[in-house]
Amino acid sequence: MYFLRTKIYAWLLIITCLSLPALGQTEHSDNSKGGKKVLLLDMQTQIDIAHAINAMYNFKFDVAENNFEFFREKHPHHPMPYFLFGLSQWWKIMPNQDIKTYDQKFLQYMNKVTDLAKGMYRKNRKDIEASFFLSAGYGLKATFYAYRKKWRKSLVAAKASLKYLRRSKKLNQMSPELMFGDAIYNYYTAQLRKEKPILRPLLALFPRGNKAKGVKQLTKVAYNAFYTRTEAQYHLMEIYRYYEKDRTKALHFARYLYRTFPDNPYFERSYASLAFTSGWFSELTLVSKSILNKIAAGKTGYEAVSGRYASYFLGYTYLYRYHNKAEAKKYFQQTVRFAEQTKSIGSGYYQSAMVKLARIARDEKKIRLAKLYYRKVRKYAKRRSKRYKEARAFLRKYRRFR
């Protein structure tokens, strides 16, 4: 679900992505060139866009896009407003990447970004804005195509992104904002080399990364940048969670992101997951119920994927922490419903919820019901898994029970 956990081939494409516009001013930069305002370095632009970006992260897309529209009216021929519109579509995709409702609009905006930036680049190859938006636009397109398993398009976009990323690095010094793309590249290139030696010949075509340097750069961005701060914090949360195995640091960023953007389903679900693995049951219960309440209220971005997570966490908590089988059963049944809505029958939470429902039914002497659950486990679980073996053993034992 998360792009850090997608197929390994996507990594090479994703590492070139600059997910937010680098709007910080460098130490030796002026905010105009030949009388032309450079929006990337304009302080008033930064202030205007910051409010809209924060609204976007909090899934207040109407508020964000109204601001982006006003910005586009002022600068109809600049790639920045179109990039922001595209980024808004990107975050609409994030909670459930199986939904393709926003794909076409996202690609339209990113194509507009690269078209306008190419026009700027043809006029002036030293234009930092042109290089940046070409790198960022192609980077997000590469990531998107990787999600959709369109590998050839992904590779073409990734190569273009890297080309302009290199040029933008040459043209400008590494302010905390502009450092973000370099940090992402450093960490994920090195991680890919470590985890997939088979891809090293391909990676030889790219500059070497440095994980330690990447984390250090991301940390600097997370605490000092203005616009790329949230993206850096998000990446650090995922890095510490999945790769560095530092749950304490992952929780630190997850909690901050959730409290700062409480209506972002992606951040809230991540925080709930980390609270679950850390045994923070009181916090976990509050956050999981918050997710379910927002789904019931129809809040933007809250749907069955988040519901599957939250319901399972609550079922587990009520079963093992509070020893309340009635509540546990209710939430496990809800887990099953949410998983079936999204056709996630291969997910661990779906199968684990089925096993626990079967065990509860068995303990309550409801053998027919237990057999019903175990049949589904036997059907969908991997044949060598403990769940499959447990289901098979129970069904064999009670095969004559009707």
C-alpha positions, 0 to 999 in steps of 0.5 A, spaced: 500 500 500 505 504 501 510 506 496 515 504 500 513 497 500 511 496 493 514 492 488 522 493 488 522 495 481 518 501 483 524 504 488 529 506 482 523 510 480 521 513 486 527 515 489 528 521 483 521 524 486 521 531 489 514 531 492 513 538 494 516 544 491 522 547 493 521 554 495 526 556 500 531 561 498 538 560 498 544 564 501 546 567 495 540 567 491 536 573 489 528 573 488 528 576 481 532 575 475 532 580 470 526 584 473 522 577 472 520 574 479 522 568 481 516 564 484 520 559 488 524 564 491 518 569 493 516 570 500 509 572 499 508 566 494 511 562 500 506 565 505 500 564 500 501 557 498 503 555 505 496 555 508 493 552 502 498 546 502 497 545 510 489 545 508 491 539 502 495 535 507 489 535 512 485 533 506 481 540 506 482 539 498 476 544 497 480 550 501 487 548 498 484 548 491 480 554 491 487 557 493 491 554 488 485 556 483 487 564 485 494 562 484 493 560 477 489 566 475 495 570 477 500 566 474 497 562 468 503 560 464 507 558 470 508 551 472 507 552 480 500 552 480 499 546 476 504 542 480 500 544 486 493 541 483 497 535 481 500 534 488 493 535 491 490 529 486 496 525 488 494 525 496 487 523 494 490 517 491 494 516 497 489 513 502 487 507 497 492 506 491 487 501 488 482 507 486 483 510 479 478 516 480 484 521 480 489 518 475 487 522 469 487 529 472 493 527 476 497 526 469 493 532 466 496 536 471 503 533 471 503 534 463 502 541 464 507 542 469 513 539 464 510 542 458 510 549 461 517 548 464 520 545 458 518 552 455 522 556 460 528 551 459 528 552 452 529 560 453 534 559 459 537 553 461 540 556 467 533 557 469 532 554 476 525 554 476 525 550 470 530 545 472 526 544 478 519 543 476 522 538 470 525 534 475 519 534 480 514 533 475 517 527 471 519 524 478 512 524 480 510 521 474 515 516 474 512 514 481 505 514 479 507 509 473 510 505 478 504 504 482 500 502 475 506 497 473 507 501 467 514 500 467 517 503 461 513 509 462 516 509 469 523 508 467 523 514 461 520 519 466 525 517 472 531 518 467 528 525 465 527 527 473 534 525 474 537 529 469 534 535 471 535 534 478 542 534 477 542 540 473 538 544 479 543 541 484 548 545 479 545 551 479 543 552 486 546 551 493 543 546 498 538 550 502 533 545 506 528 546 501 532 544 495 536 538 499 529 534 500 530 531 493 538 529 494 536 526 501 531 522 498 535 520 492 541 518 497 537 514 502 533 510 497 539 508 492 543 506 498 537 502 501 536 498 494 543 496 493 543 493 500 536 489 499 537 487 492 544 485 489 541 483 483 539 490 481 546 493 482 548 492 475 542 497 473 544 501 479 551 502 476 548 507 471 546 512 477 550 516 482 551 512 489 547 514 494 549 514 502 543 512 507 547 516 513 547 522 509 540 521 506 537 521 513 541 526 516 539 531 510 532 529 511 532 530 518 535 537 517 529 538 512 524 536 517 526 541 522 528 547 518 525 547 511 518 551 510 514 547 505 518 540 504 518 539 512 512 535 512 514 530 506 521 529 510 517 528 516 513 523 512 519 519 509 523 519 516 517 516 519 517 510 514 524 509 513 525 508 521 519 504 521 520 499 515 528 500 514 531 502 520 527 499 525 527 504 530 520 504 532 521 510 537 523 515 532 518 512 527 512 514 533 515 521 534 514 523 527 507 519 526 504 522 532 507 529 530 504 528 523 497 525 526 496 531 531 498 536 526 494 534 520 488 530 524 484 529 518 489 526 514 487 518 513 494 516 511 497 519 517 492 517 522 492 510 519 500 510 520 500 512 527 494 507 529 499 502 526 505 504 530 501 504 536 498 497 535 505 494 534 508 498 540 502 496 545 500 503 546 493 500 547 489 506 550 492 511 544 490 506 539 483 505 541 482 512 541 485 513 534 482 507 531 475 509 534 476 516 531 478 513 524 471 509 524 467 515 526 470 519 520 468 513 515 461 513 518 461 520 517 463 520 510 470 524 511 474 525 505 479 520 504 476 515 510 474 509 507 474 501 507 482 500 507 483 505 513 477 501 516 480 494 515 486 497 519 482 500 525 477 495 526 482 489 526 486 493 531 480 494 536 478 487 535 485 485 537 485 490 543 478 488 546 480 480 545 487 480 548 487 487 552 480 487 555 478 480 554 471 482 552 470 477 546 463 480 545 466 487 543 472 483 539 467 479 535 464 485 533 470 489 530 473 482 527 466 482 523 467 489 521 474 487 519 472 482 514 466 486 511 471 492 510 476 487 507 471 484 502 469 491 500 476 492 497 477 485 495 483 484 500 481 477 502 489 476 501 491 481 507 493 478 513 488 482 517 482 479 514 485 472 515 487 473 522 480 476 523 477 470 520 481 465 525 479 469 531 472 469 529 473 461 528 476 460 535 471 465 538 465 461 535 469 454 537 469 456 544 462 458 544 460 451 542 458 454 535 461 449 531 457 450 524 459 457 525 466 456 526 467 451 520 464 457 516 470 461 518 475 456 517 473 454 510 474 461 508 481 461 512 482 454 508 480 457 501 484 464 502 490 462 506 497 460 503 497 452 504 504 452 508 501 458 513 499 456 520 492 459 519 491 454 513 494 448 517 489 450 523 483 451 519 484 444 515 485 440 522 479 443 525 475 442 519 478 434 519 476 433 526 469 436 525 468 434 518 462 429 520 459 435 524 453 438 521 
